[in-house]
């Protein structure tokens, strides 16, 4: 799933749930894996960012 963060590094999922990433990823497109209870940021090659 591709999401764009705002200038604070926050993004919205399903137009109602707001999540925070890091300010280092502000105003960027990010790829995340959405599970039932977790959002996991991914790199381009589908590797988890640790």
C-alpha positions in Angstrom: 0.0 0.0 0.0 1.4 3.4 -1.0 0.8 6.3 1.4 1.9 9.9 1.3 2.9 11.6 4.5 2.2 15.3 5.4 4.9 17.7 6.5 4.9 16.2 10.0 5.4 12.6 8.8 1.8 11.6 9.5 -0.5 9.8 7.1 -4.2 8.8 7.0 -5.6 5.3 6.3 -9.2 4.9 5.1 -9.9 8.6 5.5 -10.3 8.2 9.3 -7.2 6.7 11.0 -4.2 8.9 11.4 -0.7 7.3 12.0 2.7 8.8 12.6 5.9 7.8 10.9 9.1 9.7 11.4 9.6 13.4 10.5 12.5 12.2 8.3 9.9 10.7 6.0 7.8 13.9 5.8 6.1 14.7 2.5 7.3 11.4 0.9 5.5 8.5 -0.6 5.9 5.4 1.7 5.1 1.8 1.2 3.5 0.0 4.2 2.1 -3.5 4.8 -1.2 -3.3 6.6 -2.1 -6.1 8.9 -4.9 -6.6 11.3 -3.1 -4.8 14.2 0.1 -3.4 12.7 1.3 -1.1 9.9 4.8 -2.1 8.8 6.9 0.3 6.7 8.6 -1.4 3.8 11.5 -0.6 1.4 11.1 -0.8 -2.3 12.3 -4.4 -2.4 9.6 -5.4 0.1 12.1 -5.6 3.0 11.0 -4.4 6.4 12.7 -1.2 7.6 14.2 -1.7 11.0 
